Amino acid sequence: MLVTLKKVLEYAEKNKVAIGSFNTPNLESLRAVIEASEQLKQPVIVQFAQCHESLTPLKIIGPIMVALAKSAKVDVCVHLDHGETLKYLKQALEIGFTSIMYDGSNLKYEENVLNTIKAVEMAHKYGASVEAELGSMGARESGSSESINDTTKIYTDPLLSKDFIERTKIDALACSFGTVHGIYLTKPQLDFNIVREIREINNLIPIVMHGGSGVSKEDYFKAIEAGVRKINYFTYMDLAGGSFIKEIDLTKNVYFSNISLEAKEKMKLDVIRAMTLFARREK
């Protein structure tokens, strides 16, 4: 069933868990996530990042995402991740996305605020939810970045978050507390107090964790306890879908259709593992 981000985050808050938000830039990853969520009987978020436009254009994969969400046996939010322009956000809303993220984190503060306000006003006309970013998680969510010694990280100021949230009226805040996009080559140093302070100051607003791949089980649990309610996840799922190719006997005929199905199954297994972790069911 197609639902808004606000609805799945209400479920997350009630149950003190995090909802997995998985980038699905192709049919195989989309099917993997939907099938995993139905198997676990858990709500899920499928999302498309603007930086993945070159993999499959939004105008092609977007309607498929919405259609599969509508026919799913569980609640599915269809979310635009890291939308950088209002025009692109509108394109997603017109397709039927029930949530958008406006990412103005690279802009000056006031410009980020004013553009986010416009994004919220536009989304509400479509009955959609809005996530925005304050601070910066470093490299964009392409799945290929190596995040060691990333100097572009800017930790979110909890006090500034109050002004940002009150003025923009967003439904969820992506904040920077030590995570980055891409592959971790060193153990991330996460400051969970940032999450707690933002929540305390802003009436328990749902916090979004970007750069979720590669974080330890213990740190996931600490993040969820601190108030993270949405975890973005892509890189390790994407790797799971491609790593098995190394094991293929290239001396025999290799058919893309078989590779595609196997990649979907490998990604599904990884999504099940991640969703189980985010639901705090893994001991």
Secondary structure, DSSP 8 states (H G I E B T S, - for coil): -EE-HHHHHHHHHHHT--EEEEE--SHHHHHHHHHHHHHHT--EEEEEEGGGTTTS-HHHHHHHHHHHHHH-SS-EEEEEEEE-SHHHHHHHHHHT-SEEEE--TTS-HHHHHHHHHHHHHHHHHTT-EEEEEESEESS-SSS--B-TT-TTEE---HHHHHHHHHHH--SEEEE-SS--SSB-SS-----HHHHHHHHHHTTT--EEE---TT--HHHHHHHHHHTEEEEEE-HHHHHHHHHGGGGS-TTS---HHHHHHHHHHHHHHHHHHHHHHHTT---
